[in-house]
Amino acid sequence: MEQIRHLLKEHRDSKLAEQTRLLQTIPGIGLLSAITLMCEIGDFSAFKRPKQLFAYFGLDPKIKQSGNFAGVDLKMSKRGSPFARRCIYVLALQSVSLRINGTPKNPVLRAYYEEKCKSKPKMTALGAVMHKVCNIIFAILRDEKPFSLITPEEHRAAYIAQRKEAA
């Protein structure tokens, strides 16, 4: 671990070091998880859309289809990197967990998880949170900006304001 820290200090201006620092702004992600994700992703410029990152990590649905039959019991394909998928799983667990005093570590993802749990099994809801976490990772690396916790309503308002400025 010390060797990794030393290499990141030596090459602090490198793209890998910058992206690792950006990922560490997400609550619950440490140096080891950030560096694991960045090593598994490699060149981020290969990903144009979040769905490509989902598929790379193996978070995309595995479709069972033959002729006219289309299976309805969908599961994760798990065809991607098991190390990256495990990091995202742990990060999703961290995001929906509560602190000792009972407050959520990430209130937005906790509310999303609880809403999903009303109609879905807990592991399915956690899979949906993993997708959200993957979206967050994609957005941070695409925009090269640190993580900031905003509610969906605030995000929607900022998006609409941005669209009005562009028009």
C-alpha positions as CSV (number, residue, x, y, z in Angstrom):
1,M,0.0,0.0,0.0
2,E,2.9,2.3,0.8
3,Q,4.4,1.6,-2.6
4,I,1.1,2.7,-4.3
5,R,1.0,5.9,-2.3
6,H,4.7,6.6,-3.1
7,L,4.1,6.0,-6.9
8,L,1.0,8.3,-6.8
9,K,3.0,11.0,-5.1
10,E,5.9,10.7,-7.6
11,H,3.4,10.9,-10.6
12,R,0.9,13.3,-9.0
13,D,0.4,15.0,-12.4
14,S,-0.5,11.8,-14.2
15,K,-4.0,11.1,-15.4
16,L,-4.2,8.0,-13.1
17,A,-3.3,10.0,-10.0
18,E,-5.8,12.7,-10.8
19,Q,-8.6,10.2,-11.5
20,T,-7.8,8.3,-8.3
21,R,-8.0,11.5,-6.3
22,L,-11.4,12.3,-8.0
23,L,-12.8,8.9,-7.1
24,Q,-11.7,9.3,-3.5
25,T,-14.1,12.3,-3.2
26,I,-17.0,9.8,-3.2
27,P,-18.0,9.0,0.4
28,G,-17.0,5.4,1.3
29,I,-14.3,5.0,-1.3
30,G,-10.7,4.8,-0.2
31,L,-7.3,4.7,-1.9
32,L,-7.4,0.9,-2.5
33,S,-10.8,0.9,-4.0
34,A,-10.1,4.0,-6.2
35,I,-6.9,2.6,-7.5
36,T,-8.5,-0.9,-8.1
37,L,-11.3,0.7,-10.1
38,M,-8.9,2.9,-12.1
39,C,-6.6,0.0,-12.9
40,E,-9.5,-2.1,-14.0
41,I,-11.0,0.7,-16.1
42,G,-7.6,1.6,-17.7
43,D,-8.1,4.2,-20.4
44,F,-11.4,5.9,-19.5
45,S,-11.7,7.6,-22.9
46,A,-12.9,4.2,-24.3
47,F,-16.2,4.7,-22.6
48,K,-18.6,7.1,-24.3
49,R,-21.8,6.2,-22.3
50,P,-22.4,4.8,-18.8
51,K,-24.0,1.6,-20.3
52,Q,-20.6,0.7,-21.7
53,L,-19.1,1.0,-18.3
54,F,-21.9,-1.2,-16.8
55,A,-21.2,-3.9,-19.4
56,Y,-17.5,-3.6,-18.8
57,F,-18.0,-4.2,-15.1
58,G,-20.6,-7.0,-15.7
59,L,-23.5,-5.1,-14.3
60,D,-25.6,-5.3,-17.4
61,P,-28.6,-7.7,-17.6
62,K,-28.1,-11.3,-18.9
63,I,-30.8,-11.8,-21.5
64,K,-32.2,-15.3,-22.0
65,Q,-34.0,-15.5,-25.4
66,S,-34.6,-18.3,-27.9
67,G,-37.0,-17.9,-30.8
68,N,-40.2,-16.4,-29.5
69,F,-39.3,-17.2,-25.9
70,A,-38.0,-14.3,-23.9
71,G,-37.0,-15.1,-20.3
72,V,-38.2,-12.7,-17.6
73,D,-35.8,-13.8,-14.8
74,L,-33.0,-11.4,-15.5
75,K,-29.7,-11.4,-13.6
76,M,-26.4,-9.5,-13.9
77,S,-24.2,-10.9,-16.7
78,K,-21.1,-10.8,-14.4
79,R,-18.9,-11.1,-17.6
80,G,-16.7,-8.2,-16.6
81,S,-14.0,-7.7,-14.0
82,P,-14.9,-9.4,-10.7
83,F,-12.5,-7.0,-8.8
84,A,-14.2,-3.8,-10.1
85,R,-17.7,-5.3,-9.6
86,R,-16.7,-6.2,-6.0
87,C,-15.5,-2.6,-5.4
88,I,-18.8,-1.2,-6.7
89,Y,-20.7,-3.7,-4.6
90,V,-18.9,-2.6,-1.4
91,L,-19.3,1.0,-2.3
92,A,-23.1,0.5,-2.8
93,L,-23.3,-1.2,0.6
94,Q,-21.4,1.7,2.1
95,S,-23.7,4.2,0.4
96,V,-26.9,2.7,1.8
97,S,-25.6,2.0,5.3
98,L,-26.2,4.0,8.4
99,R,-23.7,5.7,10.6
100,I,-23.6,4.8,14.3
101,N,-25.8,7.8,15.1
102,G,-28.5,6.5,12.6
103,T,-27.9,9.0,9.8
104,P,-27.4,7.7,6.3
105,K,-23.9,8.0,4.8
106,N,-25.4,9.0,1.5
107,P,-29.0,10.1,2.1
108,V,-29.8,10.3,-1.6
109,L,-28.8,6.7,-2.4
110,R,-30.3,5.5,0.9
111,A,-33.7,7.0,0.0
112,Y,-33.4,5.5,-3.5
113,Y,-32.6,2.0,-2.0
114,E,-35.5,2.2,0.5
115,E,-37.9,3.2,-2.3
116,K,-36.7,0.2,-4.5
117,C,-37.0,-2.1,-1.5
118,K,-40.7,-1.4,-1.3
119,S,-41.3,-3.3,-4.6
120,K,-38.2,-5.4,-5.1
121,P,-36.1,-7.8,-3.2
122,K,-33.1,-6.3,-1.3
123,M,-30.4,-7.6,-3.5
124,T,-32.3,-6.4,-6.6
125,A,-32.5,-2.9,-5.0
126,L,-28.8,-3.1,-4.2
127,G,-28.1,-3.9,-7.8
128,A,-30.0,-0.7,-8.8
129,V,-27.8,1.2,-6.3
130,M,-24.7,-0.4,-7.9
131,H,-26.0,1.1,-11.2
132,K,-26.3,4.5,-9.6
133,V,-22.8,4.2,-8.1
134,C,-21.5,3.3,-11.6
135,N,-23.3,6.4,-13.0
136,I,-21.6,8.5,-10.4
137,I,-18.2,7.1,-11.2
138,F,-18.8,7.7,-14.9
139,A,-19.9,11.3,-14.3
140,I,-16.9,12.1,-12.1
141,L,-14.4,10.7,-14.6
142,R,-16.2,12.3,-17.6
143,D,-16.5,15.7,-16.1
144,E,-13.2,15.6,-14.1
145,K,-15.0,17.2,-11.2
146,P,-15.1,16.0,-7.6
147,F,-18.2,14.3,-6.1
148,S,-20.9,16.6,-4.7
149,L,-24.0,15.3,-3.1
150,I,-27.1,16.7,-4.6
151,T,-30.7,15.6,-4.7
152,P,-32.4,14.5,-7.9
153,E,-34.6,17.6,-7.8
154,E,-31.5,19.9,-7.6
155,H,-29.9,18.0,-10.4
156,R,-33.0,18.3,-12.5
157,A,-33.2,22.1,-11.9
158,A,-29.5,22.6,-12.8
159,Y,-30.0,20.5,-16.0
160,I,-33.0,22.6,-17.0
161,A,-31.2,25.8,-16.3
162,Q,-28.2,24.6,-18.4
163,R,-30.5,23.7,-21.3
164,K,-32.1,27.2,-21.2
165,E,-28.7,28.8,-21.3
166,A,-27.7,26.7,-24.3
167,A,-30.9,27.6,-26.2
